[in-house]
Amino acid sequence: MRPFKLLFFIFLFAVQSCETQPKKINGVSFVASGNVITQADVKPVVKVNANYAAIMPFGFIRNLNNPKIIHNTDRQWFGETREGAKQYIEELRKQNIKIMLKPQIWVWHGEFTGYIEMKNEADWKTLEDSYSSFILEYADLANEVNAELFCVGTELEKFIENRPEYWNSLIEKIKAKFKGKLTYAANWDEFKRTPFWNKLDYIGVDAYFPVSDKKTPTVDDCLKGWQTHKKVIQNMSQKHNKPILFTEYGYRSVDYAGKKPWVSDRSMNQVNLEAQINTTQALFETFWKEDWFAGGFIWKWFHEHDKVGGEDNPMFTPQNKPAEIVLGKHYKLYE
């Protein structure tokens, strides 16, 4: 047995001996696919002790300066559409999994949505109309399925910075359609500047904060790396009197997993399961015990569990890796 695996099982024994903690949002980011899902796809979510799933229908933009969002068409994968999102939610509900509906935008070639910015007033108006059509479609679905939580947007800093009045008005329109809790998924380096937290129920953060430059950081390395970030995050919670929700969090199972956790470049392919274990454990130890912290959604979780992830997989999913056991044991403490 490799040394880190021995330490891993020692850790599991320690976790099992701990007392149950206050309940949190223990979520998975459930990836849209081309197919319907079945109870066979839901059972692994239950097994990992998740009590929430983020369902993520998509709209598409051709480039960062294009104002038209294409959404809910028969050219999209099933899970990216309204019909697909509803089917996923209905299957998850059968196992009492609560729902955050989190519509997202994908820019052609995967360009960062935070840089979406129009060049003239006419295009801004077109973008506003297009985004309203997209997001209100899913606010209506959230109301129809009685979702517990709705996310009004994901990583759209330039759009928000340039059009604050639009966003204030949009949130009011969303509230007229949906009576549940609201959040916005701000990027890790954006959330301090988001101007409308007072209108929402949670401060949502996609928590890809850098915590260590080491190839294989230890848990202690990562705990130290969180110290400065944690103070800023807690101060934001106190300033706005709102709980913090990690609308996304997670690490790839690669070397230097804690250095730039937001990077999904496939050229980073040196598998390092221990790095994923340690970064994930440190995040749990840093936040889940705090009363101002609501919980989070791990990035990311696929259907057909037996066919994804695995110990040779360098991507974010914890599925079929040691990190999945870490996740399940920790979620069990806060279920």
C-alpha positions as CSV (number, residue, x, y, z in Angstrom):
1,M,0.0,0.0,0.0
2,R,1.4,3.4,-1.0
3,P,2.0,5.8,2.0
4,F,-0.6,8.3,1.1
5,K,-3.2,5.5,0.9
6,L,-2.3,4.4,4.4
7,L,-2.7,8.0,5.7
8,F,-6.0,8.2,3.8
9,F,-7.5,5.2,5.6
10,I,-6.2,6.5,8.9
11,F,-8.1,9.7,8.1
12,L,-11.2,7.8,7.4
13,F,-11.1,6.1,10.8
14,A,-10.7,9.5,12.4
15,V,-13.7,11.0,10.5
16,Q,-15.9,8.0,11.4
17,S,-15.2,8.7,15.1
18,C,-16.3,12.3,15.0
19,E,-19.7,13.5,16.1
20,T,-22.3,14.7,13.6
21,Q,-22.1,18.4,12.9
22,P,-24.8,21.0,12.0
23,K,-26.5,20.4,8.7
24,K,-25.1,22.0,5.5
25,I,-25.8,22.2,1.8
26,N,-23.8,19.2,0.7
27,G,-24.1,19.5,-3.1
28,V,-22.9,18.0,-6.3
29,S,-22.8,19.9,-9.6
30,F,-24.7,17.5,-11.8
31,V,-23.5,17.7,-15.3
32,A,-25.9,17.9,-18.2
33,S,-25.7,15.1,-20.8
34,G,-27.3,14.0,-24.0
35,N,-29.5,11.5,-22.2
36,V,-32.3,11.2,-19.7
37,I,-31.1,10.1,-16.3
38,T,-32.4,7.2,-14.2
39,Q,-32.4,6.1,-10.6
40,A,-29.1,4.3,-11.4
41,D,-27.6,7.7,-12.0
42,V,-29.1,9.1,-8.8
43,K,-28.0,6.3,-6.4
44,P,-24.3,7.4,-6.4
45,V,-25.4,10.9,-5.4
46,V,-27.3,9.4,-2.5
47,K,-24.3,7.1,-1.6
48,V,-22.0,10.1,-1.3
49,N,-24.4,11.6,1.2
50,A,-25.2,14.7,-1.0
51,N,-28.5,16.4,0.0
52,Y,-28.5,18.9,-2.9
53,A,-27.7,18.9,-6.7
54,A,-27.0,21.9,-8.9
55,I,-28.8,21.4,-12.2
56,M,-27.2,23.4,-15.0
57,P,-29.1,24.1,-18.2
58,F,-27.0,26.1,-20.7
59,G,-27.3,29.0,-23.1
60,F,-24.6,29.6,-25.8
61,I,-22.9,32.8,-27.1
62,R,-20.8,32.8,-30.2
63,N,-18.1,35.1,-28.8
64,L,-17.5,37.6,-26.0
65,N,-19.0,40.5,-28.0
66,N,-22.0,38.7,-29.4
67,P,-25.3,39.7,-27.7
68,K,-27.5,36.8,-28.6
69,I,-27.9,33.8,-26.3
70,I,-29.1,30.6,-27.9
71,H,-31.0,28.4,-25.4
72,N,-33.6,25.6,-25.1
73,T,-33.2,24.3,-28.6
74,D,-33.3,20.8,-30.1
75,R,-29.6,21.3,-31.1
76,Q,-28.5,21.2,-27.5
77,W,-27.9,18.2,-25.3
78,F,-31.0,17.0,-23.5
79,G,-29.8,17.9,-20.1
80,E,-29.0,21.5,-21.2
81,T,-32.6,22.2,-22.1
82,R,-35.7,23.0,-20.0
83,E,-37.2,19.6,-20.6
84,G,-33.9,17.9,-19.7
85,A,-33.4,20.0,-16.5
86,K,-37.0,19.1,-15.4
87,Q,-36.4,15.4,-16.0
88,Y,-33.2,15.5,-14.0
89,I,-34.9,17.3,-11.2
90,E,-37.8,14.8,-11.1
91,E,-35.5,11.8,-10.8
92,L,-33.4,13.4,-8.1
93,R,-36.5,14.4,-6.1
94,K,-37.4,10.7,-5.9
95,Q,-34.5,10.4,-3.5
96,N,-35.3,13.6,-1.6
97,I,-32.3,15.5,-3.2
98,K,-32.9,19.2,-3.0
99,I,-32.3,21.4,-6.0
100,M,-30.3,24.5,-7.0
101,L,-31.2,25.4,-10.6
102,K,-28.1,27.1,-12.0
103,P,-28.5,28.2,-15.6
104,Q,-25.1,29.0,-17.2
105,I,-23.7,30.5,-20.4
106,W,-21.0,28.8,-22.5
107,V,-19.0,31.0,-24.9
108,W,-17.7,29.4,-28.0
109,H,-14.2,27.8,-27.5
110,G,-14.7,28.0,-23.7
111,E,-13.8,31.7,-23.3
112,F,-14.3,33.1,-19.9
113,T,-17.8,34.4,-19.4
114,G,-16.6,37.1,-17.0
115,Y,-15.2,38.9,-20.1
116,I,-18.6,39.1,-21.9
117,E,-18.8,42.8,-22.8
118,M,-20.6,44.6,-25.6
119,K,-19.1,47.4,-27.7
120,N,-22.2,49.6,-28.1
121,E,-25.5,50.5,-26.5
122,A,-27.6,48.6,-29.0
123,D,-25.7,45.4,-28.4
124,W,-26.0,45.8,-24.6
125,K,-29.8,46.1,-25.0
126,T,-29.9,43.0,-27.2
127,L,-27.8,41.1,-24.6
128,E,-30.1,42.3,-21.8
129,D,-33.2,41.1,-23.7
130,S,-31.5,37.8,-24.6
131,Y,-30.3,37.1,-21.0
132,S,-33.7,38.0,-19.6
133,S,-35.4,35.5,-21.9
134,F,-32.8,32.8,-20.9
135,I,-32.8,33.3,-17.1
136,L,-36.5,34.0,-16.7
137,E,-37.3,30.8,-18.6
138,Y,-35.5,28.9,-15.9
139,A,-36.8,31.0,-13.0
140,D,-40.2,29.9,-14.3
141,L,-39.0,26.3,-14.2
142,A,-37.6,26.7,-10.8
143,N,-41.0,27.9,-9.6
144,E,-42.7,25.0,-11.4
145,V,-40.6,22.3,-9.7
146,N,-40.4,24.1,-6.4
147,A,-36.6,24.3,-6.4
148,E,-35.1,25.3,-3.1
149,L,-32.5,27.6,-4.7
150,F,-32.1,29.6,-7.9
151,C,-28.8,31.0,-9.2
152,V,-29.4,34.3,-11.2
153,G,-26.1,34.0,-13.1
154,T,-22.6,32.6,-13.1
155,E,-19.3,34.5,-13.5
156,L,-20.6,37.5,-15.4
157,E,-18.5,40.3,-13.9
158,K,-18.2,42.6,-16.9
159,F,-21.9,42.3,-17.7
160,I,-22.8,43.2,-14.1
161,E,-20.1,46.0,-13.9
162,N,-21.4,47.7,-17.0
163,R,-25.2,47.3,-16.5
164,P,-26.0,47.5,-12.7
165,E,-29.5,49.0,-13.2
166,Y,-30.4,46.1,-15.5
167,W,-29.3,43.5,-12.9
168,N,-31.2,45.2,-10.1
169,S,-34.4,45.1,-12.3
170,L,-33.7,41.6,-13.4
171,I,-33.5,40.3,-9.9
172,E,-36.9,41.8,-9.1
173,K,-38.4,40.1,-12.1
174,I,-36.9,36.8,-11.0
175,K,-38.4,37.3,-7.5
176,A,-41.8,37.9,-9.2
177,K,-41.6,34.4,-10.8
178,F,-39.7,32.4,-8.1
179,K,-40.3,32.5,-4.4
180,G,-37.4,30.4,-3.2
181,K,-33.9,31.4,-2.2
182,L,-31.6,33.2,-4.6
183,T,-27.9,33.4,-5.1
184,Y,-25.4,34.5,-7.8
185,A,-22.2,32.5,-8.6
186,A,-19.4,35.0,-8.5
187,N,-15.9,34.0,-9.5
188,W,-13.4,33.6,-6.7
189,D,-11.7,36.9,-7.6
190,E,-15.0,38.7,-8.3
191,F,-17.3,38.3,-5.3
192,K,-15.9,41.2,-3.4
193,R,-17.2,43.6,-6.1
194,T,-20.6,42.1,-6.8
195,P,-23.0,45.0,-6.1
196,F,-26.3,43.3,-5.4
197,W,-25.7,40.8,-2.5
198,N,-28.3,42.7,-0.4
199,K,-31.0,41.5,-2.9
200,L,-30.1,37.8,-2.6
201,D,-30.1,35.2,0.2
202,Y,-26.6,33.8,-0.2
203,I,-23.3,35.2,-1.2
204,G,-22.4,32.7,-3.9
205,V,-18.7,32.0,-4.7
206,D,-17.1,29.7,-7.2
207,A,-14.3,28.9,-4.8
208,Y,-11.2,28.3,-7.0
209,F,-8.8,30.2,-4.7
210,P,-5.1,29.4,-5.0
211,V,-3.9,27.7,-1.8
212,S,-0.5,26.1,-2.5
213,D,2.2,26.2,-5.1
214,K,3.5,22.8,-4.2
215,K,3.3,19.8,-6.5
216,T,1.7,17.7,-3.8
217,P,0.5,20.0,-1.1
218,T,-0.2,18.6,2.3
219,V,-3.4,19.3,4.2
220,D,-1.4,21.7,6.5
221,D,0.0,23.5,3.4
222,C,-3.5,24.1,2.1
223,L,-4.9,25.1,5.5
224,K,-2.2,27.8,5.7
225,G,-3.0,28.9,2.1
226,W,-6.7,29.4,3.1
227,Q,-6.0,31.7,6.0
228,T,-6.0,35.0,4.1
229,H,-8.8,34.1,1.8
230,K,-10.9,32.9,4.7
231,K,-10.7,36.3,6.5
232,V,-11.9,38.1,3.4
233,I,-14.7,35.7,2.8
234,Q,-15.9,35.9,6.4
235,N,-15.7,39.7,6.4
236,M,-18.0,39.7,3.3
237,S,-20.5,37.5,5.1
238,Q,-20.4,39.8,8.1
239,K,-20.6,43.0,6.0
240,H,-23.7,41.9,4.2
241,N,-25.2,39.7,7.0
242,K,-25.5,36.8,4.5
243,P,-24.2,33.2,4.6
244,I,-21.5,32.2,2.2
245,L,-22.4,29.4,-0.3
246,F,-19.7,27.8,-2.5
247,T,-21.7,27.6,-5.7
248,E,-18.8,25.6,-7.1
249,Y,-15.7,24.2,-5.4
250,G,-13.3,21.4,-6.2
251,Y,-9.8,20.4,-7.4
252,R,-8.4,18.4,-10.2
253,S,-6.5,15.2,-9.4
254,V,-3.2,16.5,-10.9
255,D,0.2,17.9,-9.8
256,Y,-0.1,21.4,-8.4
257,A,-3.8,21.0,-7.8
258,G,-3.9,24.0,-5.4
259,K,-1.9,26.4,-7.5
260,K,-4.5,27.5,-10.0
261,P,-7.6,25.5,-9.2
262,W,-9.6,27.1,-11.9
263,V,-7.5,25.8,-14.8
264,S,-9.1,23.0,-16.8
265,D,-6.3,22.8,-19.4
266,R,-6.1,19.2,-20.7
267,S,-2.3,19.5,-21.0
268,M,-2.2,19.3,-17.2
269,N,-2.4,15.5,-17.2
270,Q,0.0,14.2,-14.5
271,V,-2.4,12.4,-12.2
272,N,-2.0,13.1,-8.5
273,L,-4.7,11.6,-6.4
274,E,-3.1,12.7,-3.1
275,A,-3.1,16.3,-4.2
276,Q,-6.9,16.1,-4.8
277,I,-7.4,14.4,-1.4
278,N,-5.4,17.0,0.5
279,T,-6.8,20.1,-1.1
280,T,-10.3,18.9,-0.7
281,Q,-9.9,17.9,2.9
282,A,-8.3,21.3,3.8
283,L,-11.3,23.1,2.2
284,F,-13.7,21.0,4.3
285,E,-11.7,21.7,7.5
286,T,-11.5,25.4,6.8
287,F,-15.2,26.1,6.1
288,W,-17.8,23.4,6.9
289,K,-17.6,24.0,10.6
290,E,-18.3,27.7,10.4
291,D,-21.8,28.9,11.2
292,W,-21.6,31.7,8.6
293,F,-20.9,29.1,5.9
294,A,-23.9,27.4,4.2
295,G,-22.2,24.6,2.3
296,G,-21.3,24.0,-1.4
297,F,-21.5,22.1,-4.6
298,I,-18.5,20.0,-5.7
299,W,-17.4,20.4,-9.3
300,K,-18.3,18.2,-11.0
301,W,-20.6,15.1,-11.0
302,F,-21.5,13.0,-14.1
303,H,-24.3,10.5,-14.8
304,E,-23.3,6.8,-15.6
305,H,-21.1,6.8,-12.5
306,D,-19.3,3.5,-13.3
307,K,-18.0,4.9,-16.6
308,V,-16.5,8.2,-15.4
309,G,-13.6,9.4,-13.3
310,G,-11.2,6.7,-12.0
311,E,-7.7,6.7,-10.7
312,D,-6.2,7.5,-14.1
313,N,-8.4,10.6,-14.6
314,P,-6.8,14.0,-14.2
315,M,-10.0,16.1,-14.2
316,F,-12.2,17.7,-11.5
317,T,-14.6,14.9,-10.8
318,P,-14.1,13.0,-7.5
319,Q,-16.0,10.0,-8.9
320,N,-14.3,6.6,-8.5
321,K,-11.2,8.2,-6.9
322,P,-10.2,8.4,-3.2
323,A,-11.6,11.9,-3.1
324,E,-15.1,10.5,-3.5
325,I,-14.7,8.6,-0.2
326,V,-13.4,11.8,1.4
327,L,-16.4,13.6,0.1
328,G,-18.9,11.0,1.3
329,K,-17.5,10.7,4.8
330,H,-17.4,14.4,5.2
331,Y,-20.9,15.0,3.9
332,K,-22.1,12.4,6.3
333,L,-21.0,14.5,9.2
334,Y,-23.1,17.5,8.0
335,E,-26.2,15.8,6.4
